[in-house]
Amino acid sequence: MAERVPEVVLYTREGCRLCAHARDALRRLARDVEFEVRTVDVDADAELARRHGESVPVVAVEGVEVSAGRIDVAAVRRALVAAGAQ
């Protein structure tokens, strides 16, 4: 049976420099740890904009927020390993 790959959701918004940095950091992390990334624009949903608007980028691993603002790659890596990433 194949192992399930953890999902990372990157909450972003247009023109966000920290969001671009987070996206690049996740690409680099993906060289070492297997996971799937889904990017969500918070401005496309009023509730997400209210919840995350001031703190983007926000990174969630398997539905749990692990980093906001400047990405904490070590925290994301720990969460991925805890979620079973290879």
mmCIF file as gemmi writes it, N, C-alpha and C atoms, coordinates in Angstrom:
data_model
loop_
_atom_site.group_PDB
_atom_site.id
_atom_site.type_symbol
_atom_site.label_atom_id
_atom_site.label_alt_id
_atom_site.label_comp_id
_atom_site.label_asym_id
_atom_site.label_entity_id
_atom_site.label_seq_id
_atom_site.pdbx_PDB_ins_code
_atom_site.Cartn_x
_atom_site.Cartn_y
_atom_site.Cartn_z
_atom_site.occupancy
_atom_site.B_iso_or_equiv
_atom_site.pdbx_formal_charge
_atom_site.auth_seq_id
_atom_site.auth_asym_id
_atom_site.pdbx_PDB_model_num
ATOM 1 N N . MET Axp A 1 ? 0.844 -1.178 0 1 0 ? 1 A 1
ATOM 2 C CA . MET Axp A 1 ? 0 0 0 1 0 ? 1 A 1
ATOM 3 C C . MET Axp A 1 ? 0.889 1.24 0 1 0 ? 1 A 1
ATOM 4 N N . ALA Axp A 2 ? 0.577 2.194 -0.863 1 0 ? 2 A 1
ATOM 5 C CA . ALA Axp A 2 ? 1.378 3.416 -0.984 1 0 ? 2 A 1
ATOM 6 C C . ALA Axp A 2 ? 1.151 4.327 0.216 1 0 ? 2 A 1
ATOM 7 N N . GLU Axp A 3 ? 2.234 4.971 0.628 1 0 ? 3 A 1
ATOM 8 C CA . GLU Axp A 3 ? 2.155 5.944 1.718 1 0 ? 3 A 1
ATOM 9 C C . GLU Axp A 3 ? 1.454 7.196 1.202 1 0 ? 3 A 1
ATOM 10 N N . ARG Axp A 4 ? 0.651 7.807 2.061 1 0 ? 4 A 1
ATOM 11 C CA . ARG Axp A 4 ? -0.01 9.051 1.71 1 0 ? 4 A 1
ATOM 12 C C . ARG Axp A 4 ? 0.974 10.2 1.861 1 0 ? 4 A 1
ATOM 13 N N . VAL Axp A 5 ? 0.969 11.105 0.909 1 0 ? 5 A 1
ATOM 14 C CA . VAL Axp A 5 ? 1.869 12.255 0.922 1 0 ? 5 A 1
ATOM 15 C C . VAL Axp A 5 ? 1.159 13.407 1.635 1 0 ? 5 A 1
ATOM 16 N N . PRO Axp A 6 ? 1.801 14.016 2.631 1 0 ? 6 A 1
ATOM 17 C CA . PRO Axp A 6 ? 1.166 15.129 3.349 1 0 ? 6 A 1
ATOM 18 C C . PRO Axp A 6 ? 0.875 16.312 2.424 1 0 ? 6 A 1
ATOM 19 N N . GLU Axp A 7 ? -0.184 17.044 2.763 1 0 ? 7 A 1
ATOM 20 C CA . GLU Axp A 7 ? -0.541 18.241 2.001 1 0 ? 7 A 1
ATOM 21 C C . GLU Axp A 7 ? -0.125 19.487 2.765 1 0 ? 7 A 1
ATOM 22 N N . VAL Axp A 8 ? 0.492 20.401 2.036 1 0 ? 8 A 1
ATOM 23 C CA . VAL Axp A 8 ? 0.836 21.722 2.555 1 0 ? 8 A 1
ATOM 24 C C . VAL Axp A 8 ? -0.045 22.72 1.823 1 0 ? 8 A 1
ATOM 25 N N . VAL Axp A 9 ? -0.695 23.596 2.585 1 0 ? 9 A 1
ATOM 26 C CA . VAL Axp A 9 ? -1.456 24.681 1.977 1 0 ? 9 A 1
ATOM 27 C C . VAL Axp A 9 ? -0.709 25.971 2.262 1 0 ? 9 A 1
ATOM 28 N N . LEU Axp A 10 ? -0.437 26.713 1.2 1 0 ? 10 A 1
ATOM 29 C CA . LEU Axp A 10 ? 0.229 28.006 1.307 1 0 ? 10 A 1
ATOM 30 C C . LEU Axp A 10 ? -0.811 29.077 1.018 1 0 ? 10 A 1
ATOM 31 N N . TYR Axp A 11 ? -1.185 29.827 2.06 1 0 ? 11 A 1
ATOM 32 C CA . TYR Axp A 11 ? -2.133 30.928 1.914 1 0 ? 11 A 1
ATOM 33 C C . TYR Axp A 11 ? -1.351 32.176 1.527 1 0 ? 11 A 1
ATOM 34 N N . THR Axp A 12 ? -1.719 32.777 0.401 1 0 ? 12 A 1
ATOM 35 C CA . THR Axp A 12 ? -0.969 33.9 -0.155 1 0 ? 12 A 1
ATOM 36 C C . THR Axp A 12 ? -1.921 35.006 -0.592 1 0 ? 12 A 1
ATOM 37 N N . ARG Axp A 13 ? -1.313 36.056 -1.15 1 0 ? 13 A 1
ATOM 38 C CA . ARG Axp A 13 ? -2.083 37.088 -1.841 1 0 ? 13 A 1
ATOM 39 C C . ARG Axp A 13 ? -1.194 37.698 -2.908 1 0 ? 13 A 1
ATOM 40 N N . GLU Axp A 14 ? -1.822 38.278 -3.901 1 0 ? 14 A 1
ATOM 41 C CA . GLU Axp A 14 ? -1.12 38.912 -5.017 1 0 ? 14 A 1
ATOM 42 C C . GLU Axp A 14 ? -0.194 40.013 -4.508 1 0 ? 14 A 1
ATOM 43 N N . GLY Axp A 15 ? 1.02 40.045 -5.047 1 0 ? 15 A 1
ATOM 44 C CA . GLY Axp A 15 ? 1.959 41.109 -4.716 1 0 ? 15 A 1
ATOM 45 C C . GLY Axp A 15 ? 2.658 40.969 -3.382 1 0 ? 15 A 1
ATOM 46 N N . CYS Axp A 16 ? 2.54 39.832 -2.741 1 0 ? 16 A 1
ATOM 47 C CA . CYS Axp A 16 ? 3.137 39.602 -1.414 1 0 ? 16 A 1
ATOM 48 C C . CYS Axp A 16 ? 4.557 39.059 -1.589 1 0 ? 16 A 1
ATOM 49 N N . ARG Axp A 17 ? 5.545 39.86 -1.2 1 0 ? 17 A 1
ATOM 50 C CA . ARG Axp A 17 ? 6.945 39.434 -1.36 1 0 ? 17 A 1
ATOM 51 C C . ARG Axp A 17 ? 7.283 38.264 -0.439 1 0 ? 17 A 1
ATOM 52 N N . LEU Axp A 18 ? 6.78 38.298 0.799 1 0 ? 18 A 1
ATOM 53 C CA . LEU Axp A 18 ? 7.033 37.173 1.704 1 0 ? 18 A 1
ATOM 54 C C . LEU Axp A 18 ? 6.39 35.894 1.178 1 0 ? 18 A 1
ATOM 55 N N . CYS Axp A 19 ? 5.272 36.035 0.467 1 0 ? 19 A 1
ATOM 56 C CA . CYS Axp A 19 ? 4.609 34.861 -0.12 1 0 ? 19 A 1
ATOM 57 C C . CYS Axp A 19 ? 5.489 34.229 -1.193 1 0 ? 19 A 1
ATOM 58 N N . ALA Axp A 20 ? 6.111 35.063 -2.006 1 0 ? 20 A 1
ATOM 59 C CA . ALA Axp A 20 ? 7.024 34.556 -3.037 1 0 ? 20 A 1
ATOM 60 C C . ALA Axp A 20 ? 8.211 33.859 -2.386 1 0 ? 20 A 1
ATOM 61 N N . HIS Axp A 21 ? 8.723 34.437 -1.306 1 0 ? 21 A 1
ATOM 62 C CA . HIS Axp A 21 ? 9.828 33.82 -0.571 1 0 ? 21 A 1
ATOM 63 C C . HIS Axp A 21 ? 9.392 32.464 0.001 1 0 ? 21 A 1
ATOM 64 N N . ALA Axp A 22 ? 8.182 32.399 0.564 1 0 ? 22 A 1
ATOM 65 C CA . ALA Axp A 22 ? 7.677 31.144 1.132 1 0 ? 22 A 1
ATOM 66 C C . ALA Axp A 22 ? 7.527 30.083 0.047 1 0 ? 22 A 1
ATOM 67 N N . ARG Axp A 23 ? 7.015 30.475 -1.112 1 0 ? 23 A 1
ATOM 68 C CA . ARG Axp A 23 ? 6.848 29.536 -2.229 1 0 ? 23 A 1
ATOM 69 C C . ARG Axp A 23 ? 8.205 28.967 -2.645 1 0 ? 23 A 1
ATOM 70 N N . ASP Axp A 24 ? 9.218 29.832 -2.73 1 0 ? 24 A 1
ATOM 71 C CA . ASP Axp A 24 ? 10.567 29.375 -3.081 1 0 ? 24 A 1
ATOM 72 C C . ASP Axp A 24 ? 11.135 28.448 -2.014 1 0 ? 24 A 1
ATOM 73 N N . ALA Axp A 25 ? 10.915 28.786 -0.748 1 0 ? 25 A 1
ATOM 74 C CA . ALA Axp A 25 ? 11.417 27.956 0.352 1 0 ? 25 A 1
ATOM 75 C C . ALA Axp A 25 ? 10.759 26.579 0.323 1 0 ? 25 A 1
ATOM 76 N N . LEU Axp A 26 ? 9.468 26.518 0.015 1 0 ? 26 A 1
ATOM 77 C CA . LEU Axp A 26 ? 8.783 25.225 -0.077 1 0 ? 26 A 1
ATOM 78 C C . LEU Axp A 26 ? 9.313 24.41 -1.253 1 0 ? 26 A 1
ATOM 79 N N . ARG Axp A 27 ? 9.627 25.064 -2.355 1 0 ? 27 A 1
ATOM 80 C CA . ARG Axp A 27 ? 10.224 24.34 -3.498 1 0 ? 27 A 1
ATOM 81 C C . ARG Axp A 27 ? 11.555 23.711 -3.097 1 0 ? 27 A 1
ATOM 82 N N . ARG Axp A 28 ? 12.369 24.472 -2.366 1 0 ? 28 A 1
ATOM 83 C CA . ARG Axp A 28 ? 13.66 23.929 -1.919 1 0 ? 28 A 1
ATOM 84 C C . ARG Axp A 28 ? 13.448 22.775 -0.94 1 0 ? 28 A 1
ATOM 85 N N . LEU Axp A 29 ? 12.505 22.923 -0.022 1 0 ? 29 A 1
ATOM 86 C CA . LEU Axp A 29 ? 12.224 21.868 0.952 1 0 ? 29 A 1
ATOM 87 C C . LEU Axp A 29 ? 11.748 20.595 0.252 1 0 ? 29 A 1
ATOM 88 N N . ALA Axp A 30 ? 11.019 20.746 -0.844 1 0 ? 30 A 1
ATOM 89 C CA . ALA Axp A 30 ? 10.491 19.591 -1.583 1 0 ? 30 A 1
ATOM 90 C C . ALA Axp A 30 ? 11.594 18.738 -2.203 1 0 ? 30 A 1
ATOM 91 N N . ARG Axp A 31 ? 12.802 19.26 -2.273 1 0 ? 31 A 1
ATOM 92 C CA . ARG Axp A 31 ? 13.93 18.446 -2.75 1 0 ? 31 A 1
ATOM 93 C C . ARG Axp A 31 ? 14.3 17.364 -1.742 1 0 ? 31 A 1
ATOM 94 N N . ASP Axp A 32 ? 14.001 17.614 -0.463 1 0 ? 32 A 1
ATOM 95 C CA . ASP Axp A 32 ? 14.386 16.701 0.617 1 0 ? 32 A 1
ATOM 96 C C . ASP Axp A 32 ? 13.22 15.92 1.216 1 0 ? 32 A 1
ATOM 97 N N . VAL Axp A 33 ? 12.032 16.506 1.176 1 0 ? 33 A 1
ATOM 98 C CA . VAL Axp A 33 ? 10.867 15.933 1.842 1 0 ? 33 A 1
ATOM 99 C C . VAL Axp A 33 ? 9.717 15.897 0.838 1 0 ? 33 A 1
ATOM 100 N N . GLU Axp A 34 ? 9.015 14.762 0.779 1 0 ? 34 A 1
ATOM 101 C CA . GLU Axp A 34 ? 7.92 14.628 -0.182 1 0 ? 34 A 1
ATOM 102 C C . GLU Axp A 34 ? 6.618 15.171 0.403 1 0 ? 34 A 1
ATOM 103 N N . PHE Axp A 35 ? 5.997 16.093 -0.315 1 0 ? 35 A 1
ATOM 104 C CA . PHE Axp A 35 ? 4.698 16.639 0.07 1 0 ? 35 A 1
ATOM 105 C C . PHE Axp A 35 ? 4.06 17.291 -1.146 1 0 ? 35 A 1
ATOM 106 N N . GLU Axp A 36 ? 2.759 17.528 -1.059 1 0 ? 36 A 1
ATOM 107 C CA . GLU Axp A 36 ? 2.026 18.225 -2.114 1 0 ? 36 A 1
ATOM 108 C C . GLU Axp A 36 ? 1.704 19.622 -1.621 1 0 ? 36 A 1
ATOM 109 N N . VAL Axp A 37 ? 1.811 20.608 -2.511 1 0 ? 37 A 1
ATOM 110 C CA . VAL Axp A 37 ? 1.508 21.994 -2.148 1 0 ? 37 A 1
ATOM 111 C C . VAL Axp A 37 ? 0.268 22.456 -2.899 1 0 ? 37 A 1
ATOM 112 N N . ARG Axp A 38 ? -0.607 23.086 -2.158 1 0 ? 38 A 1
ATOM 113 C CA . ARG Axp A 38 ? -1.777 23.741 -2.754 1 0 ? 38 A 1
ATOM 114 C C . ARG Axp A 38 ? -1.7 25.203 -2.333 1 0 ? 38 A 1
ATOM 115 N N . THR Axp A 39 ? -1.751 26.099 -3.302 1 0 ? 39 A 1
ATOM 116 C CA . THR Axp A 39 ? -1.686 27.532 -3.021 1 0 ? 39 A 1
ATOM 117 C C . THR Axp A 39 ? -3.092 28.111 -3.059 1 0 ? 39 A 1
ATOM 118 N N . VAL Axp A 40 ? -3.416 28.902 -2.035 1 0 ? 40 A 1
ATOM 119 C CA . VAL Axp A 40 ? -4.74 29.507 -1.925 1 0 ? 40 A 1
ATOM 120 C C . VAL Axp A 40 ? -4.576 31.017 -1.787 1 0 ? 40 A 1
ATOM 121 N N . ASP Axp A 41 ? -5.242 31.762 -2.66 1 0 ? 41 A 1
ATOM 122 C CA . ASP Axp A 41 ? -5.245 33.226 -2.591 1 0 ? 41 A 1
ATOM 123 C C . ASP Axp A 41 ? -6.307 33.645 -1.577 1 0 ? 41 A 1
ATOM 124 N N . VAL Axp A 42 ? -5.878 34.239 -0.467 1 0 ? 42 A 1
ATOM 125 C CA . VAL Axp A 42 ? -6.828 34.597 0.59 1 0 ? 42 A 1
ATOM 126 C C . VAL Axp A 42 ? -7.825 35.652 0.127 1 0 ? 42 A 1
ATOM 127 N N . ASP Axp A 43 ? -7.455 36.458 -0.851 1 0 ? 43 A 1
ATOM 128 C CA . ASP Axp A 43 ? -8.356 37.512 -1.313 1 0 ? 43 A 1
ATOM 129 C C . ASP Axp A 43 ? -9.511 36.982 -2.155 1 0 ? 43 A 1
ATOM 130 N N . ALA Axp A 44 ? -9.47 35.708 -2.523 1 0 ? 44 A 1
ATOM 131 C CA . ALA Axp A 44 ? -10.558 35.099 -3.289 1 0 ? 44 A 1
ATOM 132 C C . ALA Axp A 44 ? -11.71 34.655 -2.392 1 0 ? 44 A 1
ATOM 133 N N . ASP Axp A 45 ? -11.52 34.734 -1.078 1 0 ? 45 A 1
ATOM 134 C CA . ASP Axp A 45 ? -12.53 34.277 -0.124 1 0 ? 45 A 1
ATOM 135 C C . ASP Axp A 45 ? -12.54 35.244 1.06 1 0 ? 45 A 1
ATOM 136 N N . ALA Axp A 46 ? -13.676 35.879 1.311 1 0 ? 46 A 1
ATOM 137 C CA . ALA Axp A 46 ? -13.769 36.901 2.364 1 0 ? 46 A 1
ATOM 138 C C . ALA Axp A 46 ? -13.371 36.357 3.733 1 0 ? 46 A 1
ATOM 139 N N . GLU Axp A 47 ? -13.77 35.129 4.039 1 0 ? 47 A 1
ATOM 140 C CA . GLU Axp A 47 ? -13.43 34.545 5.345 1 0 ? 47 A 1
ATOM 141 C C . GLU Axp A 47 ? -11.929 34.319 5.464 1 0 ? 47 A 1
ATOM 142 N N . LEU Axp A 48 ? -11.308 33.803 4.415 1 0 ? 48 A 1
ATOM 143 C CA . LEU Axp A 48 ? -9.854 33.607 4.449 1 0 ? 48 A 1
ATOM 144 C C . LEU Axp A 48 ? -9.126 34.943 4.538 1 0 ? 48 A 1
ATOM 145 N N . ALA Axp A 49 ? -9.616 35.952 3.829 1 0 ? 49 A 1
ATOM 146 C CA . ALA Axp A 49 ? -8.998 37.281 3.891 1 0 ? 49 A 1
ATOM 147 C C . ALA Axp A 49 ? -9.091 37.833 5.306 1 0 ? 49 A 1
ATOM 148 N N . ARG Axp A 50 ? -10.22 37.641 5.956 1 0 ? 50 A 1
ATOM 149 C CA . ARG Axp A 50 ? -10.392 38.104 7.334 1 0 ? 50 A 1
ATOM 150 C C . ARG Axp A 50 ? -9.455 37.352 8.282 1 0 ? 50 A 1
ATOM 151 N N . ARG Axp A 51 ? -9.377 36.043 8.103 1 0 ? 51 A 1
ATOM 152 C CA . ARG Axp A 51 ? -8.603 35.208 9.014 1 0 ? 51 A 1
ATOM 153 C C . ARG Axp A 51 ? -7.09 35.342 8.805 1 0 ? 51 A 1
ATOM 154 N N . HIS Axp A 52 ? -6.648 35.398 7.552 1 0 ? 52 A 1
ATOM 155 C CA . HIS Axp A 52 ? -5.212 35.359 7.262 1 0 ? 52 A 1
ATOM 156 C C . HIS Axp A 52 ? -4.658 36.634 6.634 1 0 ? 52 A 1
ATOM 157 N N . GLY Axp A 53 ? -5.511 37.588 6.323 1 0 ? 53 A 1
ATOM 158 C CA . GLY Axp A 53 ? -5.106 38.747 5.539 1 0 ? 53 A 1
ATOM 159 C C . GLY Axp A 53 ? -3.873 39.473 6.018 1 0 ? 53 A 1
ATOM 160 N N . GLU Axp A 54 ? -3.739 39.679 7.311 1 0 ? 54 A 1
ATOM 161 C CA . GLU Axp A 54 ? -2.599 40.428 7.843 1 0 ? 54 A 1
ATOM 162 C C . GLU Axp A 54 ? -1.384 39.551 8.107 1 0 ? 54 A 1
ATOM 163 N N . SER Axp A 55 ? -1.528 38.246 8.006 1 0 ? 55 A 1
ATOM 164 C CA . SER Axp A 55 ? -0.428 37.358 8.398 1 0 ? 55 A 1
ATOM 165 C C . SER Axp A 55 ? 0.129 36.509 7.262 1 0 ? 55 A 1
ATOM 166 N N . VAL Axp A 56 ? -0.309 36.751 6.01 1 0 ? 56 A 1
ATOM 167 C CA . VAL Axp A 56 ? 0.221 35.955 4.9 1 0 ? 56 A 1
ATOM 168 C C . VAL Axp A 56 ? 1.707 36.218 4.725 1 0 ? 56 A 1
ATOM 169 N N . PRO Axp A 57 ? 2.447 35.232 4.288 1 0 ? 57 A 1
ATOM 170 C CA . PRO Axp A 57 ? 1.992 33.887 3.963 1 0 ? 57 A 1
ATOM 171 C C . PRO Axp A 57 ? 1.753 33.055 5.222 1 0 ? 57 A 1
ATOM 172 N N . VAL Axp A 58 ? 0.781 32.189 5.127 1 0 ? 58 A 1
ATOM 173 C CA . VAL Axp A 58 ? 0.508 31.221 6.182 1 0 ? 58 A 1
ATOM 174 C C . VAL Axp A 58 ? 0.707 29.84 5.568 1 0 ? 58 A 1
ATOM 175 N N . VAL Axp A 59 ? 1.421 28.981 6.295 1 0 ? 59 A 1
ATOM 176 C CA . VAL Axp A 59 ? 1.659 27.613 5.835 1 0 ? 59 A 1
ATOM 177 C C . VAL Axp A 59 ? 0.954 26.664 6.792 1 0 ? 59 A 1
ATOM 178 N N . ALA Axp A 60 ? 0.114 25.797 6.232 1 0 ? 60 A 1
ATOM 179 C CA . ALA Axp A 60 ? -0.571 24.781 7.02 1 0 ? 60 A 1
ATOM 180 C C . ALA Axp A 60 ? -0.15 23.41 6.503 1 0 ? 60 A 1
ATOM 181 N N . VAL Axp A 61 ? 0.146 22.512 7.424 1 0 ? 61 A 1
ATOM 182 C CA . VAL Axp A 61 ? 0.492 21.132 7.089 1 0 ? 61 A 1
ATOM 183 C C . VAL Axp A 61 ? -0.627 20.254 7.616 1 0 ? 61 A 1
ATOM 184 N N . GLU Axp A 62 ? -1.276 19.543 6.704 1 0 ? 62 A 1
ATOM 185 C CA . GLU Axp A 62 ? -2.391 18.673 7.081 1 0 ? 62 A 1
ATOM 186 C C . GLU Axp A 62 ? -3.429 19.431 7.913 1 0 ? 62 A 1
ATOM 187 N N . GLY Axp A 63 ? -3.701 20.675 7.512 1 0 ? 63 A 1
ATOM 188 C CA . GLY Axp A 63 ? -4.743 21.467 8.157 1 0 ? 63 A 1
ATOM 189 C C . GLY Axp A 63 ? -4.329 22.216 9.4 1 0 ? 63 A 1
ATOM 190 N N . VAL Axp A 64 ? -3.087 22.062 9.822 1 0 ? 64 A 1
ATOM 191 C CA . VAL Axp A 64 ? -2.598 22.735 11.031 1 0 ? 64 A 1
ATOM 192 C C . VAL Axp A 64 ? -1.63 23.84 10.621 1 0 ? 64 A 1
ATOM 193 N N . GLU Axp A 65 ? -1.932 25.072 11.028 1 0 ? 65 A 1
ATOM 194 C CA . GLU Axp A 65 ? -1.052 26.191 10.703 1 0 ? 65 A 1
ATOM 195 C C . GLU Axp A 65 ? 0.247 26.067 11.481 1 0 ? 65 A 1
ATOM 196 N N . VAL Axp A 66 ? 1.362 26.099 10.755 1 0 ? 66 A 1
ATOM 197 C CA . VAL Axp A 66 ? 2.668 25.926 11.398 1 0 ? 66 A 1
ATOM 198 C C . VAL Axp A 66 ? 3.591 27.117 11.193 1 0 ? 66 A 1
ATOM 199 N N . SER Axp A 67 ? 3.227 28.037 10.314 1 0 ? 67 A 1
ATOM 200 C CA . SER Axp A 67 ? 4.078 29.196 10.063 1 0 ? 67 A 1
ATOM 201 C C . SER Axp A 67 ? 3.223 30.321 9.506 1 0 ? 67 A 1
ATOM 202 N N . ALA Axp A 68 ? 3.511 31.55 9.949 1 0 ? 68 A 1
ATOM 203 C CA . ALA Axp A 68 ? 2.826 32.736 9.429 1 0 ? 68 A 1
ATOM 204 C C . ALA Axp A 68 ? 3.84 33.867 9.327 1 0 ? 68 A 1
ATOM 205 N N . GLY Axp A 69 ? 3.658 34.696 8.32 1 0 ? 69 A 1
ATOM 206 C CA . GLY Axp A 69 ? 4.632 35.757 8.086 1 0 ? 69 A 1
ATOM 207 C C . GLY Axp A 69 ? 5.868 35.154 7.44 1 0 ? 69 A 1
ATOM 208 N N . ARG Axp A 70 ? 7.03 35.536 7.914 1 0 ? 70 A 1
ATOM 209 C CA . ARG Axp A 70 ? 8.27 34.963 7.371 1 0 ? 70 A 1
ATOM 210 C C . ARG Axp A 70 ? 8.269 33.461 7.653 1 0 ? 70 A 1
ATOM 211 N N . ILE Axp A 71 ? 8.431 32.657 6.611 1 0 ? 71 A 1
ATOM 212 C CA . ILE Axp A 71 ? 8.305 31.203 6.74 1 0 ? 71 A 1
ATOM 213 C C . ILE Axp A 71 ? 9.358 30.621 7.681 1 0 ? 71 A 1
ATOM 214 N N . ASP Axp A 72 ? 8.892 29.733 8.55 1 0 ? 72 A 1
ATOM 215 C CA . ASP Axp A 72 ? 9.767 28.991 9.455 1 0 ? 72 A 1
ATOM 216 C C . ASP Axp A 72 ? 9.937 27.595 8.848 1 0 ? 72 A 1
ATOM 217 N N . VAL Axp A 73 ? 10.963 27.445 8.03 1 0 ? 73 A 1
ATOM 218 C CA . VAL Axp A 73 ? 11.178 26.194 7.291 1 0 ? 73 A 1
ATOM 219 C C . VAL Axp A 73 ? 11.375 25.02 8.24 1 0 ? 73 A 1
ATOM 220 N N . ALA Axp A 74 ? 12.075 25.239 9.346 1 0 ? 74 A 1
ATOM 221 C CA . ALA Axp A 74 ? 12.304 24.156 10.309 1 0 ? 74 A 1
ATOM 222 C C . ALA Axp A 74 ? 10.978 23.674 10.894 1 0 ? 74 A 1
ATOM 223 N N . ALA Axp A 75 ? 10.065 24.588 11.198 1 0 ? 75 A 1
ATOM 224 C CA . ALA Axp A 75 ? 8.758 24.206 11.742 1 0 ? 75 A 1
ATOM 225 C C . ALA Axp A 75 ? 7.948 23.441 10.7 1 0 ? 75 A 1
ATOM 226 N N . VAL Axp A 76 ? 8.026 23.873 9.454 1 0 ? 76 A 1
ATOM 227 C CA . VAL Axp A 76 ? 7.311 23.174 8.382 1 0 ? 76 A 1
ATOM 228 C C . VAL Axp A 76 ? 7.881 21.768 8.214 1 0 ? 76 A 1
ATOM 229 N N . ARG Axp A 77 ? 9.198 21.651 8.223 1 0 ? 77 A 1
ATOM 230 C CA . ARG Axp A 77 ? 9.844 20.336 8.094 1 0 ? 77 A 1
ATOM 231 C C . ARG Axp A 77 ? 9.414 19.41 9.241 1 0 ? 77 A 1
ATOM 232 N N . ARG Axp A 78 ? 9.433 19.922 10.472 1 0 ? 78 A 1
ATOM 233 C CA . ARG Axp A 78 ? 9.023 19.104 11.631 1 0 ? 78 A 1
ATOM 234 C C . ARG Axp A 78 ? 7.582 18.631 11.48 1 0 ? 78 A 1
ATOM 235 N N . ALA Axp A 79 ? 6.712 19.527 11.045 1 0 ? 79 A 1
ATOM 236 C CA . ALA Axp A 79 ? 5.304 19.163 10.87 1 0 ? 79 A 1
ATOM 237 C C . ALA Axp A 79 ? 5.139 18.116 9.773 1 0 ? 79 A 1
ATOM 238 N N . LEU Axp A 80 ? 5.903 18.243 8.708 1 0 ? 80 A 1
ATOM 239 C CA . LEU Axp A 80 ? 5.839 17.257 7.625 1 0 ? 80 A 1
ATOM 240 C C . LEU Axp A 80 ? 6.314 15.887 8.091 1 0 ? 80 A 1
ATOM 241 N N . VAL Axp A 81 ? 7.404 15.858 8.828 1 0 ? 81 A 1
ATOM 242 C CA . VAL Axp A 81 ? 7.92 14.583 9.349 1 0 ? 81 A 1
ATOM 243 C C . VAL Axp A 81 ? 6.892 13.964 10.296 1 0 ? 81 A 1
ATOM 244 N N . ALA Axp A 82 ? 6.29 14.796 11.152 1 0 ? 82 A 1
ATOM 245 C CA . ALA Axp A 82 ? 5.268 14.295 12.075 1 0 ? 82 A 1
ATOM 246 C C . ALA Axp A 82 ? 4.052 13.76 11.319 1 0 ? 82 A 1
ATOM 247 N N . ALA Axp A 83 ? 3.788 14.332 10.134 1 0 ? 83 A 1
ATOM 248 C CA . ALA Axp A 83 ? 2.659 13.889 9.313 1 0 ? 83 A 1
ATOM 249 C C . ALA Axp A 83 ? 3.005 12.68 8.45 1 0 ? 83 A 1
ATOM 250 N N . GLY Axp A 84 ? 4.242 12.198 8.561 1 0 ? 84 A 1
ATOM 251 C CA . GLY Axp A 84 ? 4.628 10.989 7.849 1 0 ? 84 A 1
ATOM 252 C C . GLY Axp A 84 ? 5.345 11.201 6.539 1 0 ? 84 A 1
ATOM 253 N N . ALA Axp A 85 ? 5.81 12.418 6.282 1 0 ? 85 A 1
ATOM 254 C CA . ALA Axp A 85 ? 6.535 12.675 5.03 1 0 ? 85 A 1
ATOM 255 C C . ALA Axp A 85 ? 7.834 11.89 5.009 1 0 ? 85 A 1
ATOM 256 N N . GLN Axp A 86 ? 8.214 11.456 3.81 1 0 ? 86 A 1
ATOM 257 C CA . GLN Axp A 86 ? 9.459 10.709 3.618 1 0 ? 86 A 1
ATOM 258 C C . GLN Axp A 86 ? 10.552 11.633 3.16 1 0 ? 86 A 1
